[in-house]
Amino acid sequence: MKAQRFFQDWGVLIAFILVFLYAAITQGGSFLQWPVIVQLFTQNADKGIVALGMTFVIIAAGIDLSVGSLLALSGVLMMLNFNKFIASGTPENVAVIYACLIAMVSGLVIGLFNGAVIVWGKIAPFVATLVGLLAFRSLGQAFAEGGTINATKTEGLQVIANTGFEHSSIVNRNDIPITFSWPIWIWIALALVFGFLLNRTQFGRHVIAVGSNEKAARYSGIPVQKIKFLTYGLVGLCVGIASIIQVSKLASVASGSTGLFWELDAIAAVVIGGTSLNGGRGRIWGTFVGVLLLGLISTLLVTADVSVYWQGVVKGGIILVAALLQRGK
Amino acid sequence: MSVLSVNSITKRYPGVTALDGVSLAFAAGRVHGIIGENGAGKSTLMKIMSGVESQDSGEISVEGASVRFRSVHDAMAHGIVMIHQELNLVNDLSVAENIFLGHEPRKFGVIDFKAMNAKAQELLDRVSCKASPKQLLGDLPLAQKQLVEIAKALSHQSKVVIMDEPTAVLSDPETQALFRLIAQLKQEGVCIILISHILHELLENCDDIAVLRDGQFVGSVDAIEASEQQLAAMMVGRELSDMFPARVSAGTGNELFKVSGFQFFGCQSPVDLNVKAGEIVGIAGLVGSGRTELAEALVGLAQGSGSVEVEGVPVGRGLQAGMRAGLVYVSEDRKESGLHLDLPIEWNTSLAKGAGAILDKRAIHERAEDWRKRLNMKIADVRDPVSSLSGGNQQKVSLAKWLATDPKLLILDEPTRGVDVGAKGEIYSEMRKLADQGLGILMISSDLPEVIGMCDRVYVMRDFAMVGELSGEEISEESIMNLAAGVGV
């Protein structure tokens, strides 16, 4: 019983450390170097941000299946508008800022729309966001006429994801300083903010109370509907921010494949991190490490030359083990 | 020979010894009562006898042969069935499907619905349940569901039926019907084991009553000879002084709470009522007479219309407006709507009051510690989940949660249901203390001695309407029951 409690609390961190050590030993010294670690963070920052929002939704005993599709849709909206601004002669840096705002606002508004359908339309979260999963991507593809939209000017956009903080003492093999890209900082900053929001604010406590016992929360005078509504807005906003990072990487958005299956990765990271799918129990740092763990395993599988086709089996197995270790009695 | 006996049963949980060498024997054709305060070990014993949990040491025998239950299924196979307080039925299946769940009559490998419904009808007749086998269980009222649960137990050819607080959710006529059924089963040779907090019920309906205290068997009494006082003293291990505190002011204050022409969902005629500062006013009535519905509408948890005033100021609609006006409702159902059982005690005591947009964790902790002292809660740590507490302490947490909001009028719904004798007395004296400080208290209760002992005035409801008001010397079990049941009108 004590052991189980211990695994519930620290399992994800222990797993991460074990996998990391395994990697360090089997791959030799090459793994324990800044470029590898920084790349792990860079590659997973956008997904990690979505998972942060998802944590709130799941703690409130909800679920959001639409995040991957929403990511594509807000990316498309961002890109279309960016190109329009450029075409109309808006200076590039101003257009970038506008485009980012559009991505965030569209994510937030569509997230709140999900929340409204669930709360006031009284539709089960699974169903309501399943509708989003289908409709939002389809909408994005319709706007993008099924394909990829490239930015007409790329430099300004790419600043967001492809530049960052460098220090002359942290270098790679060729003595070139390593970039701690902005998405890493955004992810960490958001994780801190969300951790504070969950553990230190009335809103966070209300989210937990709603997820733990909705009826008792209502009887306690907690605005249950508003809280649920806001959690979907929060995950929507996270998706908007993640879509900026996605778009910025290549200065383009592929309406058919951007964010495909992200809802599953995000939910998996949240669950591995120790948040209960029944609601009422969860934590932000667990989700953060959960994303890193999944990312690390993907990296390992690639470097170890494991066939792509086997990666799902390994990930599925990890999730199963996490669920087994964390289940109640 | 006893049909079921336990011998030196011991069960330990981390930190507590729930049962310590308990030996008891139960005979066919007899009704056995088991009482004890919350935490005395009753439910653990029941769980062990019905196969939900297994003992650390000791022996269970069925008809003289030693057995070991590995599961509820095992116990059932030996003819022992337990009916839990929270009925184990599936609302979305039919009555017959519920009765035969897990042992459906089959023909050619598929369920033989015709046989199942016919057999279910027989069982329903046997327990005098009016429901039809094909009816959806979820459509039945609670008392009927309980009868279905008993029919389900009988479908297993049970020799021993254990019932945990079977009357807690029943109205008086329903309770009487249940005891008639128990007497009939007794005649048929079934052994019935009843667990209850309601002493007079056990005295009237059992053959003998065993008392548990702190996990140990204290003694057994013959129900014909024993008295309530004797049982209560055995349960708490000391003589009980008068449980109800003396009245000091008895509501001579100003009018605090005034409701007139108030209508709520299902109500038959508009309700008028008032509570003075310092007064404890009861709302009596049978279960299902609309008391909870009225209370929930008054505080804004449900729709309602009419005039509601606190200290002469009209209260807006909605729970938030009610709370701002000092109007709070402590729910009867701690598990479902009253408390967050999985969350720490200190969170619960600050959920209604709040602790700032950015939480003041120290204030939250200190508030819980304050209330723990004030209400004499028996708690290891205020950071433990509420689920770790006994019923009485949970009720105190529920009270603390609402008292923390500095209410002016407290509506208590069944404040001592599932609360042991010791904690009951403490809750009563706290209520009186609050009233003496000028609070108004409106108490919904089905426990008549409690209503008579505590209330300065009593409203009686029947069929979603206010049918009478009693005060002072008029308040008696008889006068309340006459109004509640509509006798002599």
Interface residues (C-beta under 8 A of the other chain):
Chain A: M1 R200 T201 Q202 F203 G204 R205 I208 A209 S212 N213 K215 A216 A217 R218 Y219 S220 G221 I222 P223 G280 R281
Chain B: P14 L301 L319 Q320 M323 Y329 S331 E336 S337 G338 L339 H340 L341 D342 L343 W347 L351 A352 G354 A355 G356 A357 I358 L359 K361 K401
